């Protein structure tokens, strides 16, 4: 691996081999998502505990100070919306020159395996990998699950993750699922887990993050289950403890409860 690529990967994946990416890119198709209406207010208190931010150029420029940033994974796909015909109909929205100007650590794009736009999104990934590799910029592939593909099972996620790795993604973002080891072992590059919509209890989040880490994930790219929580700082610190300090779900819950009680006092 060349120095630039190795250096960027090391910015993302910490010395222990693990990572906590904080995605705040949801507005690119969801608009002002709940608790992300004013991105700066959401991002600022969480930034010290994130290893990298997954973000579009618009929110990066408007809502993150350049002198106090973490490594940036730039979201460079889009072109569809919640109210449009098909969420899977994405193109590449941001040039590689812009990514270089913004001094990013990586670029990220969604692939929609099994959708009507499977081919386009996979060719977009290949093109992006060609561009990124030219300049030593790793690509994170996001195995997005479109509206019509609600099922998140190991068979589907392993298929999508493996294809993304085969096409050259250096990191793959997928979802936790039952039998997650099938997803992780079938993917020859590091895998991080997203959370999807907020789940009912904090413990459920701690349990799936812990389970995924035991089964081969290197970390998370976890958004709504952190910043839509009523105590987002407590949440990110507890998840960080699982990822970087080998905390169990029970220990993470205790940490969350103790930070939360201080915050409410
Ligand atoms: C949204 C994304 C997010 O980065 C990804 O889904 C992770 O966020 P969450 O944990 O909220 O699902 O790709 O476009």
Boltz pocket constraint, residues with backbone or C-beta under 6 A from the ligand:
constraints:
  - pocket:
      binder: B
      contacts: [[A, 23], [A, 24], [A, 25], [A, 26], [A, 54], [A, 142], [A, 193], [A, 194], [A, 195], [A, 196], [A, 197], [A, 221], [A, 222], [A, 223], [A, 224], [A, 225]]
      max_distance: 6.0
